[in-house]
Amino acid sequence: DVPDNVIGHMIKELDECKKKYARPRRTVIENGEEAVFEEKKLEEKEVIFLMDRFGYIKTIDVSAYERNKEAADGENKIVFPCMNTGKIVLYTDNGKQHLVKVADLPYGKFRDKGTPIDNVCNYDSKEEQIVFVQSLDHIKEQEVLFVTKQGMMKCVNGAEFEVSKKTTAATKLNEHDALLSVKILQNKEDHIVLRTKQGVFLRFPLDEVPTKKKGAVGVRGIKLSPKDELEEVYILNEEETQIAMFGKKEVHLNRLKIAKRDTKGTKTRS
């Protein structure tokens, strides 16, 4: 505590300074609204998002992509159109959702290197793995399928992922589980095929997968044997012939028998 006599001495000195140096205000206070600078709005246009296998990302002009389409598709593992005013959503194996503004991504020439995706959002490549990347504008209009390594699954209305936070939980996971696959559904009349690490295939109608909130764990898609886990998820369109490889063997997914969700599936030898 400061003694009263010291405080009194300080007040006396301040009063003397005020009498000696005080002078009328030399500046004028006016309406500050006129001085506010309005930043020029970004001209909205479509761009192409590119991410290579090292996690470097960038956006380029649509015309630049069309001129270099073969090279762009060959050199990048993720390519899709988006609006430069929109957002990109990332889902990771630990069940997180990371959002990044397209405007924050490097935009330039096709041969520009880009920047690591870690630099523009909360994603940490040392702690988590990317499962799925897409434009939020595309996701929010669709049904989104989530499947985990332990075989839990659900559909979620994409509008639930339109949030303001940069990082949120995209789904709830059981202990020791991890998100395996995220897919945008075009038609719930299609079939889904689950394939385990031990070569068990299970095919059943997609409409057996319920739509739940993103905070739900979901339902069991397949009964797994001990030490087995899901490794691949396929959406099966009846109009197209789809072949999957297990070891050296080709498996015609369209020829798999139609079963029910939450059954054991059929073992395939490699």
Disulfide bonds with the S-S distance in Angstrom:
none
